[in-house]
Amino acid sequence: IPDISGDRRTGKRTIAVHLGEKKSAIIAMAAIAVGAVSGLNLSEPALFLTGLFAFPFYINAYTKGADSFVRANKIAILLLNLWICFYIFSYIIILAIVVLASRLYYSMRLGVKYP
């Protein structure tokens, strides 16, 4: 959603370009809600809790616009990764390596510094 104008200029036919920002946001919220309900029905707490905690951020993004969707997606991804650590404890090591390698890459390649 944040790059609708760039996608339109380059001729990409994404869901956001085809349906627009508001309808795409509704689809995103529906997908999160379906994930949460599925997690509840399947007794899968990681899926349920990710949807439950991420849904308010998607509602906020719907009301505020495109930039908020990036934050909502990051929060949903972070939550799901953290819940996975409860199932597979060694996953936290992989997660830490990926985060540190990404920080190193972006600082060396692009000069971007993360907090």
C-alpha positions in Angstrom: 0.0 0.0 0.0 2.8 2.5 0.8 4.0 2.4 -2.8 0.8 2.6 -4.8 1.9 5.6 -6.8 5.3 4.0 -7.7 3.5 0.8 -8.7 1.0 2.7 -10.9 3.9 4.6 -12.6 5.7 1.3 -13.4 2.6 -0.5 -14.5 2.5 -3.0 -11.7 -0.9 -4.6 -11.1 -0.8 -5.1 -7.3 -4.0 -5.6 -5.2 -3.5 -2.0 -3.9 -3.3 -0.6 -7.4 -6.3 -2.6 -8.6 -8.6 -2.1 -5.7 -7.3 1.0 -4.1 -5.9 1.8 -0.6 -9.1 1.4 1.4 -10.3 -1.8 -0.1 -6.8 -3.3 0.2 -6.8 -2.3 3.8 -10.1 -4.1 4.4 -8.7 -7.2 2.8 -5.6 -7.0 5.1 -7.8 -6.6 8.2 -10.0 -9.5 7.1 -6.9 -11.7 6.6 -5.6 -10.9 10.1 -9.1 -11.6 11.6 -9.4 -14.9 9.7 -5.9 -15.8 11.0 -6.9 -15.0 14.5 -10.2 -17.0 14.3 -8.4 -19.9 12.7 -5.8 -19.9 15.4 -8.6 -20.0 18.0 -10.4 -22.8 16.2 -7.3 -24.8 15.7 -6.0 -24.2 19.2 -2.9 -22.5 17.8 -2.1 -19.7 20.3 0.7 -18.2 18.2 -1.6 -17.6 15.3 -4.4 -16.4 17.5 -2.3 -14.0 19.6 -0.6 -12.6 16.5 -3.9 -11.7 15.0 -5.4 -10.5 18.3 -2.5 -8.1 19.0 -1.8 -7.0 15.4 -5.5 -6.3 14.5 -5.6 -2.9 16.3 -2.6 -1.7 14.4 -4.3 -2.6 11.1 -7.4 -0.6 12.2 -5.1 2.3 13.0 -3.5 2.0 9.6 -6.9 1.9 7.9 -7.8 5.3 9.5 -4.4 6.9 9.2 -3.2 5.8 5.8 -0.4 4.0 3.9 2.6 4.7 6.1 0.9 3.1 9.1 0.5 -0.2 7.1 4.3 -0.6 7.1 4.3 -0.4 10.9 1.3 -2.8 11.2 3.0 -5.4 9.0 6.3 -5.1 10.9 4.4 -5.6 14.2 2.5 -8.6 12.9 5.8 -10.2 11.6 7.6 -9.5 14.8 4.9 -10.9 17.0 4.6 -14.1 14.9 8.4 -14.6 15.1 8.4 -14.1 18.8 5.6 -16.6 19.3 7.5 -19.1 17.2 10.4 -18.8 19.7 8.1 -20.4 22.4 7.6 -23.4 20.2 11.2 -23.7 18.9 13.5 -22.1 21.3 16.5 -22.4 19.0 14.7 -20.2 16.5 15.6 -17.2 18.6 19.3 -17.8 17.6 18.3 -17.8 13.9 16.2 -14.7 14.4 19.0 -12.9 16.2 21.5 -13.8 13.4 19.1 -12.5 10.7 18.5 -9.2 12.6 22.2 -8.6 13.2 23.2 -9.5 9.6 20.5 -7.2 8.3 21.7 -4.4 10.5 25.3 -5.0 9.3 24.3 -5.2 5.7 22.2 -2.0 5.7 24.8 0.0 7.6 27.6 -1.1 5.2 25.7 -1.1 2.0 23.3 1.8 2.4 24.7 3.8 5.4 21.5 3.2 7.4 21.8 3.0 11.1 19.2 1.3 13.2 18.5 2.2 16.9 
